[in-house]
């Protein structure tokens, strides 16, 4: 069986997939679920953190309080 052809940008993406972290700011649980399903169906495997509002997002980004050990997106 012949190996699949992979373009240079694809190999870069595949190699660093585990290092991609995203922050989704969304207060509607259904929209969060839709985003997770869409990323999964597109075979985009990333770490998706969810903040329910702007305050929580800023706490996450500045590593305040509960998010002191959070990995930055």
N, C-alpha and C positions, 0 to 999 in steps of 0.2 A: 504494500500500500504506500502510495506517495504522500509525503508530508504536506500539510496545507501551506499555501503561500502566505507569508505574513509580511506586510509592509513595514518599513522601519518605524513609523510612528506607532503602529500596533504593538510591536515588540516592546517599545518603551512603555506603552500604556499597560501591557500585560505584566511587565517586570515590576512596575511600581503601583499596581492596583491596591495592594494591601496598605499602601501609605496614603491613600486618598481619604480624607476626612471632610465631611460636609456638615454644615449646620443649617437646619431647616427651621425657620421661625413660622409657626403655624398653630393657630388655636383651635382649629376644627379637626377633631380626631379622624373623621372620614377622609379629609384631604391628606392627612399624614399617612394613613393606610394606603390611599391611592398612590402617593409618591413612592412609598416603599415597594408596592406591587409593580409599579411602572419601572422602577430601577431594576428590580429583580427580573422582570420579563425581558428587559433589554440586556440582561446579563451584565449589568454594571454593578460590580460588587465593591461597595465602599462602606465605610463606617458612617452611618447617618445619625447624628445627634439632633434632637428635637427640642426647641424652646417654644413655650406656649405664648410668650409675649416678648416685647422689646426689652423689658427689664431683665427677664431671665436670659435672653440672648446676650445682653451686655455683661451680666454676671459670668456667663460662660466664657465670653471672649476675654474678659479681664481676670479670669480665674478667681473670682470673688466667692467667698463663703463655701458652699457645697461643691463648687467646681474647681477647687484649688489644684486638683490633679488632672483636670481635663486636658485632652490632647487638642491642640488648636487646629481648626479646619483650614 
